[in-house]
Amino acid sequence: PQIDLSAPAPASVLGKNTAACLQNGFVLGTAGMLDGLADHSAPSLALDKFYATGNLPTAIRDACRTPILYRETLITDGLYCIWLRNRR
């Protein structure tokens, strides 16, 4: 079945039907992977903020334990900074 990736994860981890189970697996599994990356990256890189860009659904950001700030134009902003440094 199709699942709505923009919908928030259901309140219970255990889904009541196939679509709810798939949605929980996707949303909570991806949030768990992002939290794991943050836990492993933060100490060695001295990071205190994490940013998301692109089409990362709000449901995943909300399900993460790690606060993730969203900047829609993060990549474009970075490319602009690189262009400013390299222009002649």
C-alpha positions as CSV (number, residue, x, y, z in Angstrom):
1,P,0.0,0.0,0.0
2,Q,1.0,3.6,-0.5
3,I,1.9,5.6,2.6
4,D,1.8,9.3,3.2
5,L,5.4,10.3,4.1
6,S,4.3,13.8,5.1
7,A,1.8,12.6,7.7
8,P,3.1,12.4,11.3
9,A,4.0,9.0,12.7
10,P,1.1,7.3,14.5
11,A,1.0,7.7,18.3
12,S,1.8,4.0,18.8
13,V,4.9,2.3,17.5
14,L,2.9,-0.7,16.7
15,G,0.8,-0.1,13.7
16,K,-2.8,-1.3,13.4
17,N,-2.6,-2.0,9.7
18,T,0.0,-2.6,7.0
19,A,0.1,1.1,5.9
20,A,0.6,2.3,9.5
21,C,3.4,-0.3,10.0
22,L,5.2,0.8,6.9
23,Q,4.8,4.4,7.8
24,N,6.2,3.8,11.3
25,G,9.1,1.8,9.9
26,F,10.0,4.5,7.4
27,V,9.5,7.5,9.8
28,L,10.9,6.0,13.0
29,G,13.6,4.0,11.2
30,T,14.9,7.1,9.3
31,A,14.7,9.2,12.5
32,G,16.7,6.6,14.3
33,M,19.4,6.5,11.6
34,L,19.7,10.3,11.8
35,D,19.9,10.3,15.6
36,G,22.6,7.6,15.4
37,L,24.6,9.7,12.9
38,A,24.3,12.8,15.1
39,D,25.4,10.8,18.2
40,H,28.5,9.5,16.4
41,S,29.3,12.7,14.6
42,A,28.8,15.3,17.3
43,P,31.7,14.4,19.6
44,S,34.4,14.0,16.9
45,L,33.4,17.1,14.9
46,A,32.4,19.3,17.8
47,L,28.9,19.9,16.3
48,D,26.2,21.5,18.3
49,K,23.7,22.1,15.5
50,F,22.3,19.9,12.7
51,Y,20.6,21.2,9.6
52,A,18.4,19.5,7.1
53,T,17.7,20.7,3.6
54,G,15.7,19.4,0.6
55,N,12.6,17.3,1.0
56,L,13.2,15.7,4.4
57,P,9.6,15.3,5.6
58,T,8.6,17.2,8.7
59,A,7.4,13.9,10.3
60,I,10.9,12.6,10.3
61,R,12.4,15.7,11.8
62,D,9.8,15.7,14.5
63,A,10.4,12.0,15.3
64,C,14.2,12.6,15.9
65,R,15.5,13.0,19.4
66,T,18.2,15.3,17.9
67,P,16.9,18.8,17.2
68,I,17.3,19.4,13.4
69,L,17.0,22.9,12.0
70,Y,15.5,23.1,8.5
71,R,16.9,25.5,5.9
72,E,15.3,25.1,2.5
73,T,18.1,27.0,0.7
74,L,21.1,25.6,2.6
75,I,22.8,24.2,-0.5
76,T,22.2,27.3,-2.6
77,D,23.5,29.5,0.2
78,G,26.7,27.4,0.4
79,L,27.2,27.5,-3.4
80,Y,26.8,31.3,-3.3
81,C,29.4,31.6,-0.5
82,I,31.8,29.5,-2.6
83,W,31.1,31.7,-5.6
84,L,31.8,34.8,-3.6
85,R,35.1,33.5,-2.5
86,N,36.2,32.5,-6.0
87,R,34.9,35.4,-8.1
88,R,37.5,37.6,-9.6
